[in-house]
Amino acid sequence: MSEIRIRYSTPLRGEIIPPPDKSISHRAVILSSLAEGTSVIRNFLFAEDPVSTVNAFRQMGAEIKIEGQGTRGRGQETKIIINGKGLSGLSAPEAEIDCGNSGTTMRLLCGVLSGQPFSATLKGDASLTRRPMKRVMEPLSLMGAAFKSENGYPPLTVTGGYLQPIHYQSPVASAQVKSSVLLAGLYCDGVTSVTEPERSRDHTERMLKAAGAHLAVDNLTVSVKGRATLKPSDIIVPNDFSSAAFFMTAGILVPGSEILIKNVGINPTRTGLLEILRSMGAEISLENEREVSGEPVADIHVRHTPLKGIEVSGDMVPKTIDEFPILCVAAALAQGHTKITGAKELRVKESDRITTMSNALKKMGISVEELEDGLIIEGRERLKPATIQSCGDHRIAMSMAIAGLRADGETTVLDTDCIKTSFPGFMELLETLQK
């Protein structure tokens, strides 16, 4: 079992470039494979999760060439060239498709496979096998796809069919659910729409529109007209806000620190943590704001600032869903209590992130009350060193490594190989700021 050992840090200083965006890397491969013609994806995240999506489409006949894999999964030296097969050009895989640890791969593939004239079986690792798929199976079944699974958990077999458009009222604000239904909607005669209780990240909508799909957004409802011919594109993937979040928070929490994080995607459906940290008193500025391949991008400048506890709920939660673990670390070192509610979705991530973070922070001396849909965290000035179990969850592992920077002694985070799913080179990058 791999582990990270980390101690109280001297100030973190310097400039860094975080890895490319994981969510956009997945979607770029999917839409490029379904386009007619040759697409180029630059600054692709060469990490385990997006590579699972690449391998899945290769199994279905897409011609995908990877050039110049970055040694740490980042940098524009990594480029993917995809000769798209069109909406109807995929072929049945000869074997089961292994999605690894990637829930995004599995759930979005369910949408694509629902429109295919063949069956395919999707499997994953032990963590993914515990993640529920009913949330995408139910709307896709209403459209005409058929599924076989063990009570809605992987592995599952998808049999595509002639799909009917639906208007789906999603019970959760989930970009994966929304994207899966919209992708299936490409195979319908007519308009398919999804309405969410709160707005989730909109990378799929932006990329569908850029590819030529007829897409409309009306408040919390997104609609797509089926049978469009998707155009190939040249996509530059911005760097990942969720990965940058660990260093944003570290720069704010470690006394004397000042960090510039470059070329980061600041899509407003993703930057809840930025808004929350500012509300807690953090000094964060955006520099060199611009647009890259239809996504807003900026350099993020942070410096150490004392934080105060606040309440987090409502539409801020979907915008912070991946940043919950590192937000909990910030709350643990803020003055007063922080209450986070409306985050029940976090119980079905790579781990039950509510319980896992509660247990981890308690081991580091923090008073935590676990709620059904969140946590109440009482902050303190310093943390106790501890041995922390990540439960195979990459975001828990990285968040607790950052927490260790403010502990009185050595903290050990166990089971950290999972970090490779999204952030190869995480510790190496952190070490560059400690020199």
GUVEXMAR-529675 format. One record per residue (C-alpha): x, y, z; chain; residue in three letters. Coordinates in nm, 4 decimals, decimal comma. Example, Ala and Ser with C-alpha at 12.3 -4.5 7.8 and 13.67 -1.06 7.14 Angstrom:
GUVEXMAR-529675
         X         Y         Z  drenfi  tilum
    1,2300   -0,4500    0,7800       A    ALA
    1,3670   -0,1060    0,7140       A    SER
END
This chain:
GUVEXMAR-529675
         X         Y         Z  drenfi  tilum
    0,0000    0,0000    0,0000       A    MET
    0,1462    0,3365   -0,1055       A    SER
    0,1592    0,6241    0,1402       A    GLU
    0,2526    0,9900    0,1768       A    ILE
    0,4402    1,1219    0,4790       A    ARG
    0,4202    1,4963    0,5292       A    ILE
    0,5189    1,7500    0,7970       A    ARG
    0,4397    2,1091    0,8936       A    TYR
    0,5493    2,3232    0,6021       A    SER
    0,7652    2,6266    0,5578       A    THR
    0,5952    2,8891    0,3379       A    PRO
    0,4880    2,7676   -0,0067       A    LEU
    0,6120    3,0009   -0,2778       A    ARG
    0,6311    2,9988   -0,6552       A    GLY
    0,4402    2,9470   -0,9789       A    GLU
    0,2855    2,6156   -1,0796       A    ILE
    0,0855    2,4709   -1,3668       A    ILE
   -0,1708    2,2135   -1,2463       A    PRO
   -0,2761    1,9175   -1,4614       A    PRO
   -0,5244    1,9550   -1,7488       A    PRO
   -0,8950    1,9401   -1,6710       A    ASP
   -1,0200    1,5852   -1,6170       A    LYS
   -1,3870    1,6522   -1,6941       A    SER
   -1,3074    1,8284   -2,0212       A    ILE
   -1,0514    1,5629   -2,1223       A    SER
   -1,3190    1,2911   -2,0917       A    HIS
   -1,5766    1,4864   -2,2904       A    ARG
   -1,3306    1,5910   -2,5594       A    ALA
   -1,2524    1,2254   -2,6334       A    VAL
   -1,6210    1,1285   -2,6406       A    ILE
   -1,7405    1,4075   -2,8697       A    LEU
   -1,4350    1,3828   -3,0965       A    SER
   -1,4981    1,0083   -3,1371       A    SER
   -1,8611    1,0819   -3,2330       A    LEU
   -1,7689    1,3621   -3,4741       A    ALA
   -1,7155    1,3140   -3,8477       A    GLU
   -1,3546    1,4004   -3,9273       A    GLY
   -1,0252    1,4495   -3,7456       A    THR
   -1,0096    1,6283   -3,4109       A    SER
   -0,7032    1,7349   -3,2131       A    VAL
   -0,7063    1,7558   -2,8335       A    ILE
   -0,4164    1,9516   -2,6881       A    ARG
   -0,3123    1,9558   -2,3220       A    ASN
   -0,5002    1,6304   -2,2596       A    PHE
   -0,4841    1,4873   -1,9062       A    LEU
   -0,2842    1,1696   -1,9428       A    PHE
   -0,4063    1,0157   -1,6156       A    ALA
   -0,5801    0,6854   -1,5469       A    GLU
   -0,9414    0,8087   -1,5591       A    ASP
   -0,9357    0,9883   -1,8976       A    PRO
   -0,7230    0,7081   -2,0442       A    VAL
   -1,0070    0,4687   -1,9529       A    SER
   -1,2304    0,6754   -2,1830       A    THR
   -0,9680    0,6651   -2,4597       A    VAL
   -0,9392    0,2867   -2,4315       A    ASN
   -1,3177    0,2442   -2,4332       A    ALA
   -1,3571    0,4241   -2,7658       A    PHE
   -1,0605    0,2410   -2,9123       A    ARG
   -1,2430   -0,0829   -2,8289       A    GLN
   -1,5410    0,0480   -3,0266       A    MET
   -1,3331    0,1249   -3,3344       A    GLY
   -1,2333    0,4893   -3,2918       A    ALA
   -0,8861    0,5694   -3,4287       A    GLU
   -0,7046    0,7485   -3,1475       A    ILE
   -0,3382    0,8420   -3,1513       A    LYS
   -0,1587    0,9862   -2,8483       A    ILE
    0,1505    1,1995   -2,9079       A    GLU
    0,4038    1,3143   -2,6496       A    GLY
    0,2633    1,1842   -2,3228       A    GLN
    0,3719    1,4262   -2,0507       A    GLY
    0,5762    1,2536   -1,7816       A    THR
    0,3496    1,4021   -1,5134       A    ARG
    0,0300    1,4057   -1,7140       A    GLY
    0,0330    1,7767   -1,7842       A    ARG
    0,1554    2,0319   -2,0351       A    GLY
    0,0592    2,0991   -2,3959       A    GLN
    0,3168    1,8449   -2,5119       A    GLU
    0,0435    1,5843   -2,4663       A    THR
   -0,1785    1,5732   -2,7756       A    LYS
   -0,4453    1,3338   -2,8970       A    ILE
   -0,5548    1,2957   -3,2588       A    ILE
   -0,8935    1,1283   -3,3124       A    ILE
   -1,0452    1,0227   -3,6429       A    ASN
   -1,4108    1,0335   -3,5463       A    GLY
   -1,6536    0,7613   -3,6492       A    LYS
   -1,9701    0,9715   -3,6487       A    GLY
   -2,2769    0,8987   -3,4373       A    LEU
   -2,3476    0,5676   -3,6117       A    SER
   -1,9940    0,4501   -3,6865       A    GLY
   -1,8972    0,2765   -3,3619       A    LEU
   -1,8694   -0,1033   -3,3538       A    SER
   -1,9435   -0,3597   -3,0849       A    ALA
   -1,6430   -0,4198   -2,8542       A    PRO
   -1,5002   -0,7705   -2,8584       A    GLU
   -1,4545   -0,7748   -2,4802       A    ALA
   -1,5880   -0,6020   -2,1707       A    GLU
   -1,4994   -0,2344   -2,1445       A    ILE
   -1,2956   -0,1663   -1,8308       A    ASP
   -1,3734    0,1803   -1,6922       A    CYS
   -1,1174    0,1460   -1,4119       A    GLY
   -1,1975    0,3920   -1,1329       A    ASN
   -1,3804    0,6356   -1,3593       A    SER
   -1,7474    0,6987   -1,2862       A    GLY
   -1,7469    0,9635   -1,5606       A    THR
   -1,6357    0,7069   -1,8177       A    THR
   -1,9040    0,4581   -1,7170       A    MET
   -2,1964    0,6970   -1,6828       A    ARG
   -2,1279    0,8914   -2,0023       A    LEU
   -2,0657    0,5696   -2,1957       A    LEU
   -2,4110    0,4521   -2,0856       A    CYS
   -2,5545    0,7484   -2,2758       A    GLY
   -2,3532    0,6777   -2,5912       A    VAL
   -2,4174    0,3026   -2,5810       A    LEU
   -2,7909    0,3573   -2,5405       A    SER
   -2,8047    0,4719   -2,9013       A    GLY
   -2,5967    0,1902   -3,0510       A    GLN
   -2,7301   -0,1155   -3,2380       A    PRO
   -2,5308   -0,3539   -3,0162       A    PHE
   -2,4739   -0,4564   -2,6546       A    SER
   -2,1662   -0,3835   -2,4444       A    ALA
   -2,0665   -0,4668   -2,0871       A    THR
   -1,9023   -0,2077   -1,8647       A    LEU
   -1,6943   -0,3038   -1,5608       A    LYS
   -1,4683   -0,1204   -1,3166       A    GLY
   -1,2369   -0,1575   -1,0206       A    ASP
   -1,3521   -0,2390   -0,6667       A    ALA
   -1,4324    0,1266   -0,5910       A    SER
   -1,6373    0,1816   -0,9068       A    LEU
   -1,8273   -0,1415   -0,8484       A    THR
   -1,9680    0,0179   -0,5304       A    ARG
   -2,0961    0,3285   -0,7096       A    ARG
   -2,4650    0,3421   -0,8108       A    PRO
   -2,5565    0,3573   -1,1798       A    MET
   -2,9356    0,3677   -1,1420       A    LYS
   -2,9254    0,7449   -1,1696       A    ARG
   -2,8330    0,7136   -1,5392       A    VAL
   -3,0014    0,3792   -1,6042       A    MET
   -3,3469    0,5122   -1,5142       A    GLU
   -3,3699    0,8016   -1,7647       A    PRO
   -3,1926    0,6032   -2,0352       A    LEU
   -3,4367    0,3140   -1,9850       A    SER
   -3,7232    0,5601   -2,0293       A    LEU
   -3,5666    0,6513   -2,3631       A    MET
   -3,5559    0,2888   -2,4784       A    GLY
   -3,2197    0,1431   -2,3705       A    ALA
   -3,2026   -0,1859   -2,1797       A    ALA
   -2,9720   -0,2638   -1,8853       A    PHE
   -2,8626   -0,5721   -1,6967       A    LYS
   -2,6887   -0,5260   -1,3614       A    SER
   -2,6873   -0,6398   -1,0005       A    GLU
   -2,9302   -0,3955   -0,8395       A    ASN
   -2,7965   -0,0999   -1,0370       A    GLY
   -2,4265   -0,1502   -0,9590       A    TYR
   -2,1451   -0,2398   -1,2039       A    PRO
   -2,0724   -0,4461   -1,3949       A    PRO
   -2,3619   -0,3646   -1,6227       A    LEU
   -2,4612   -0,4523   -1,9776       A    THR
   -2,6118   -0,1859   -2,2016       A    VAL
   -2,8234   -0,2810   -2,5029       A    THR
   -2,8940    0,0104   -2,7314       A    GLY
   -3,2191    0,0592   -2,9153       A    GLY
   -3,4377    0,3023   -3,1021       A    TYR
   -3,4508    0,5904   -2,8575       A    LEU
   -3,7389    0,8249   -2,7866       A    GLN
   -3,6761    1,1814   -2,6647       A    PRO
   -3,7800    1,2647   -2,3081       A    ILE
   -3,7950    1,5620   -2,0754       A    HIS
   -3,6163    1,4326   -1,7674       A    TYR
   -3,6598    1,5993   -1,4287       A    GLN
   -3,3366    1,4994   -1,2560       A    SER
   -3,3646    1,4540   -0,8775       A    PRO
   -2,9961    1,5514   -0,8376       A    VAL
   -2,7751    1,8229   -0,9833       A    ALA
   -2,5287    1,5928   -1,1582       A    SER
   -2,3266    1,6749   -1,4685       A    ALA
   -2,2784    1,3023   -1,5285       A    GLN
   -2,6524    1,2329   -1,5325       A    VAL
   -2,7235    1,5376   -1,7478       A    LYS
   -2,4424    1,4546   -1,9918       A    SER
   -2,5479    1,0913   -2,0226       A    SER
   -2,9048    1,1882   -2,1165       A    VAL
   -2,7887    1,4595   -2,3594       A    LEU
   -2,5502    1,2170   -2,5322       A    LEU
   -2,8340    0,9660   -2,5699       A    ALA
   -3,0475    1,2520   -2,6998       A    GLY
   -2,8159    1,2830   -2,9999       A    LEU
   -2,9637    0,9508   -3,1203       A    TYR
   -3,3307    1,0576   -3,0937       A    CYS
   -3,5681    1,2016   -3,3486       A    ASP
   -3,6766    1,5140   -3,1662       A    GLY
   -3,5685    1,7183   -2,8647       A    VAL
   -3,4405    1,5677   -2,5385       A    THR
   -3,4184    1,7892   -2,2312       A    SER
   -3,2941    1,7667   -1,8724       A    VAL
   -3,4038    1,9897   -1,5844       A    THR
   -3,1909    1,9946   -1,2683       A    GLU
   -3,2704    2,1217   -0,9173       A    PRO
   -2,9500    2,3294   -0,9306       A    GLU
   -2,7150    2,3968   -1,2184       A    ARG
   -2,4279    2,1475   -1,2535       A    SER
   -2,1096    2,1971   -1,4547       A    ARG
   -2,1754    2,2738   -1,8202       A    ASP
   -1,8711    2,1455   -2,0108       A    HIS
   -2,0828    1,9014   -2,2138       A    THR
   -2,3214    2,1771   -2,3239       A    GLU
   -2,0366    2,4046   -2,4320       A    ARG
   -1,8667    2,1290   -2,6298       A    MET
   -2,1879    2,0027   -2,7922       A    LEU
   -2,2679    2,3541   -2,9072       A    LYS
   -1,9146    2,4012   -3,0456       A    ALA
   -1,9484    2,0701   -3,2323       A    ALA
   -2,2624    2,1925   -3,4103       A    GLY
   -2,5376    2,0282   -3,2062       A    ALA
   -2,8647    2,2188   -3,1728       A    HIS
   -2,8546    2,2975   -2,8020       A    LEU
   -3,0642    2,5328   -2,5916       A    ALA
   -3,0329    2,6378   -2,2279       A    VAL
   -3,3308    2,7841   -2,0417       A    ASP
   -3,2445    2,8489   -1,6790       A    ASN
   -3,2064    2,4974   -1,5242       A    LEU
   -3,3210    2,3111   -1,8383       A    THR
   -3,0865    2,1994   -2,1167       A    VAL
   -3,2252    2,0644   -2,4469       A    SER
   -3,0590    1,8985   -2,7445       A    VAL
   -3,2068    1,8160   -3,0842       A    LYS
   -3,1100    1,4715   -3,2089       A    GLY
   -2,9539    1,3482   -3,5321       A    ARG
   -2,7040    1,6340   -3,5669       A    ALA
   -2,3760    1,5777   -3,7489       A    THR
   -2,1002    1,6641   -3,5025       A    LEU
   -1,8074    1,8637   -3,6391       A    LYS
   -1,4459    1,7808   -3,5524       A    PRO
   -1,2559    2,0413   -3,3550       A    SER
   -0,9175    2,1554   -3,2273       A    ASP
   -0,9517    2,1682   -2,8485       A    ILE
   -0,7088    2,3094   -2,5941       A    ILE
   -0,7985    2,1693   -2,2529       A    VAL
   -0,7552    2,4277   -1,9749       A    PRO
   -0,5885    2,3241   -1,6529       A    ASN
   -0,8079    2,1684   -1,3880       A    ASP
   -0,9705    2,3922   -1,1266       A    PHE
   -1,0318    2,0901   -0,9015       A    SER
   -0,6584    2,0089   -0,9054       A    SER
   -0,5647    2,3743   -0,8581       A    ALA
   -0,7959    2,3806   -0,5536       A    ALA
   -0,5471    2,1849   -0,3408       A    PHE
   -0,2749    2,4447   -0,4006       A    PHE
   -0,5129    2,7406   -0,3688       A    MET
   -0,6096    2,6131   -0,0257       A    THR
   -0,2536    2,5263    0,0745       A    ALA
   -0,1367    2,8767   -0,0149       A    GLY
   -0,4120    3,0270    0,1984       A    ILE
   -0,3568    2,7956    0,4986       A    LEU
    0,0245    2,7844    0,5296       A    VAL
    0,1623    3,1029    0,6919       A    PRO
    0,3863    3,3150    0,4712       A    GLY
    0,2770    3,1447    0,1492       A    SER
    0,2162    3,3060   -0,1905       A    GLU
    0,1404    3,1002   -0,5037       A    ILE
    0,0507    3,1766   -0,8652       A    LEU
   -0,1427    2,8915   -1,0309       A    ILE
   -0,1398    2,9332   -1,4073       A    LYS
   -0,3820    2,8665   -1,6946       A    ASN
   -0,6699    2,7387   -1,4793       A    VAL
   -1,0243    2,6893   -1,6061       A    GLY
   -1,2619    2,9195   -1,4159       A    ILE
   -1,5926    2,7973   -1,5578       A    ASN
   -1,8540    2,9567   -1,3260       A    PRO
   -2,0261    2,6184   -1,2754       A    THR
   -1,7012    2,4888   -1,1216       A    ARG
   -1,5628    2,7702   -0,9062       A    THR
   -1,7768    2,7457   -0,5948       A    GLY
   -1,4678    2,6881   -0,3790       A    LEU
   -1,3187    3,0166   -0,4963       A    LEU
   -1,6334    3,2023   -0,3939       A    GLU
   -1,6555    3,0166   -0,0612       A    ILE
   -1,2918    3,0817    0,0310       A    LEU
   -1,3363    3,4509   -0,0474       A    ARG
   -1,6433    3,4535    0,1806       A    SER
   -1,4231    3,2979    0,4504       A    MET
   -1,1796    3,5886    0,4122       A    GLY
   -0,9232    3,4474    0,1684       A    ALA
   -0,7178    3,6792   -0,0491       A    GLU
   -0,7553    3,5408   -0,4029       A    ILE
   -0,7158    3,7333   -0,7280       A    SER
   -0,7671    3,6326   -1,0905       A    LEU
   -0,5115    3,7548   -1,3412       A    GLU
   -0,4781    3,7353   -1,7194       A    ASN
   -0,8433    3,6334   -1,7699       A    GLU
   -0,9184    3,5017   -2,1194       A    ARG
   -1,1117    3,2376   -2,3129       A    GLU
   -0,9581    2,9140   -2,4443       A    VAL
   -1,1616    2,6758   -2,6625       A    SER
   -1,4867    2,8204   -2,5294       A    GLY
   -1,3863    2,7993   -2,1615       A    GLU
   -1,2896    3,0934   -1,9357       A    PRO
   -0,9303    3,0671   -1,8088       A    VAL
   -0,7183    3,2730   -1,5682       A    ALA
   -0,4094    3,2663   -1,3494       A    ASP
   -0,5053    3,2361   -0,9802       A    ILE
   -0,2960    3,4269   -0,7248       A    HIS
   -0,3311    3,3342   -0,3573       A    VAL
   -0,1522    3,4300   -0,0373       A    ARG
   -0,1854    3,3223    0,3247       A    HIS
   -0,4948    3,4669    0,4918       A    THR
   -0,6698    3,3783    0,8199       A    PRO
   -1,0138    3,2256    0,7534       A    LEU
   -1,3435    3,2393    0,9387       A    LYS
   -1,6157    2,9735    0,9400       A    GLY
   -1,9328    3,0197    0,7310       A    ILE
   -2,2417    2,8252    0,6201       A    GLU
   -2,2365    2,6576    0,2764       A    VAL
   -2,5580    2,5338    0,1140       A    SER
   -2,7909    2,5713   -0,1845       A    GLY
   -2,6616    2,6307   -0,5366       A    ASP
   -2,3039    2,6653   -0,4056       A    MET
   -2,2857    2,2893   -0,3367       A    VAL
   -2,2990    2,1587   -0,6999       A    PRO
   -2,0351    2,4186   -0,7882       A    LYS
   -1,8077    2,2764   -0,5164       A    THR
   -1,8924    1,9060   -0,5350       A    ILE
   -1,5385    1,7834   -0,6157       A    ASP
   -1,3758    2,0318   -0,3787       A    GLU
   -1,5663    1,9213   -0,0664       A    PHE
   -1,2665    1,7366    0,0903       A    PRO
   -1,0262    2,0302    0,0566       A    ILE
   -1,3002    2,2720    0,1699       A    LEU
   -1,3294    2,0613    0,4870       A    CYS
   -0,9552    2,1063    0,5463       A    VAL
   -0,9931    2,4841    0,5081       A    ALA
   -1,2856    2,4754    0,7527       A    ALA
   -1,0776    2,2754    1,0021       A    ALA
   -0,8290    2,5636    1,0196       A    LEU
   -1,0819    2,8486    1,0128       A    ALA
   -1,1912    3,0449    1,3174       A    GLN
   -1,5352    2,9313    1,4366       A    GLY
   -1,7600    2,6681    1,2840       A    HIS
   -1,8394    2,5901    0,9204       A    THR
   -2,1653    2,4160    0,8319       A    LYS
   -2,1981    2,2402    0,4958       A    ILE
   -2,5410    2,1033    0,3964       A    THR
   -2,7122    1,9831    0,0784       A    GLY
   -2,4191    1,7587   -0,0131       A    ALA
   -2,5772    1,4119    0,0150       A    LYS
   -2,4412    1,3345   -0,3345       A    GLU
   -2,0983    1,3015   -0,1711       A    LEU
   -2,1957    0,9713   -0,0097       A    ARG
   -2,1729    0,7967   -0,3500       A    VAL
   -1,8400    0,9286   -0,4779       A    LYS
   -1,5162    0,7246   -0,4846       A    GLU
   -1,5790    0,6897   -0,1122       A    SER
   -1,8506    0,8170    0,1190       A    ASP
   -1,6754    1,1512    0,1358       A    ARG
   -1,8869    1,2830    0,4218       A    ILE
   -1,8001    0,9976    0,6579       A    THR
   -1,4418    0,9611    0,5323       A    THR
   -1,3628    1,3308    0,5849       A    MET
   -1,5370    1,3304    0,9226       A    SER
   -1,3221    1,0380    1,0399       A    ASN
   -1,0012    1,1891    0,8994       A    ALA
   -1,0512    1,5295    1,0608       A    LEU
   -1,1451    1,3757    1,3974       A    LYS
   -0,8145    1,1857    1,3940       A    LYS
   -0,6389    1,5214    1,3480       A    MET
   -0,8119    1,6668    1,6555       A    GLY
   -1,1045    1,8466    1,4921       A    ILE
   -1,4544    1,8504    1,6399       A    SER
   -1,6885    1,7337    1,3628       A    VAL
   -2,0618    1,6637    1,3614       A    GLU
   -2,1722    1,4424    1,0740       A    GLU
   -2,5075    1,5260    0,9147       A    LEU
   -2,7022    1,3196    0,6624       A    GLU
   -2,6113    1,5694    0,3910       A    ASP
   -2,2965    1,7377    0,5191       A    GLY
   -2,0776    1,8310    0,8156       A    LEU
   -2,0422    2,0882    1,0922       A    ILE
   -1,6701    2,1541    1,1503       A    ILE
   -1,5239    2,3485    1,4438       A    GLU
   -1,1935    2,5023    1,3380       A    GLY
   -0,8701    2,5266    1,5354       A    ARG
   -0,5259    2,6822    1,4804       A    GLU
   -0,3203    2,3660    1,4301       A    ARG
   -0,3936    2,0020    1,3593       A    LEU
   -0,2672    1,6895    1,5337       A    LYS
   -0,0457    1,4543    1,3308       A    PRO
   -0,2197    1,1284    1,2479       A    ALA
   -0,2276    0,8279    1,0189       A    THR
   -0,5154    0,8770    0,7747       A    ILE
   -0,6868    0,6182    0,5530       A    GLN
   -0,7813    0,7671    0,2131       A    SER
   -1,0223    0,4790    0,1375       A    CYS
   -0,8792    0,4754   -0,2156       A    GLY
   -1,0264    0,8195   -0,2886       A    ASP
   -0,7853    1,0478   -0,4762       A    HIS
   -0,9412    1,3726   -0,3504       A    ARG
   -0,9369    1,2554    0,0121       A    ILE
   -0,5711    1,1516   -0,0227       A    ALA
   -0,4598    1,4879   -0,1642       A    MET
   -0,6726    1,6903    0,0779       A    SER
   -0,5279    1,5154    0,3820       A    MET
   -0,1747    1,5617    0,2475       A    ALA
   -0,2483    1,9366    0,2424       A    ILE
   -0,3892    1,9091    0,5970       A    ALA
   -0,0597    1,7531    0,7029       A    GLY
    0,1163    2,0789    0,6140       A    LEU
   -0,0480    2,2333    0,9237       A    ARG
   -0,0067    1,9446    1,1700       A    ALA
    0,2334    1,9428    1,4670       A    ASP
    0,4442    1,6490    1,3529       A    GLY
    0,4404    1,3905    1,0763       A    GLU
    0,1113    1,2900    0,9142       A    THR
    0,0849    0,9715    0,7079       A    THR
   -0,1800    0,9291    0,4392       A    VAL
   -0,2354    0,5661    0,3375       A    LEU
   -0,3474    0,4165    0,0059       A    ASP
   -0,2352    0,7023   -0,2165       A    THR
   -0,1874    0,5230   -0,5500       A    ASP
   -0,5392    0,6474   -0,6268       A    CYS
   -0,3953    0,9969   -0,6857       A    ILE
   -0,2800    0,8734   -1,0277       A    LYS
   -0,6430    0,8670   -1,1454       A    THR
   -0,6490    1,2467   -1,1689       A    SER
   -0,3201    1,4101   -1,0634       A    PHE
    0,0038    1,2327   -1,1581       A    PRO
    0,2927    1,4235   -1,0021       A    GLY
    0,0906    1,5808   -0,7182       A    PHE
    0,3623    1,5416   -0,4541       A    MET
    0,6410    1,6443   -0,6905       A    GLU
    0,4559    1,9665   -0,7682       A    LEU
    0,3967    2,0338   -0,3987       A    LEU
    0,7666    1,9824   -0,3292       A    GLU
    0,8624    2,2497   -0,5864       A    THR
    0,6791    2,5060   -0,3706       A    LEU
    0,8629    2,4013   -0,0535       A    GLN
    1,2134    2,4766   -0,1839       A    LYS
END
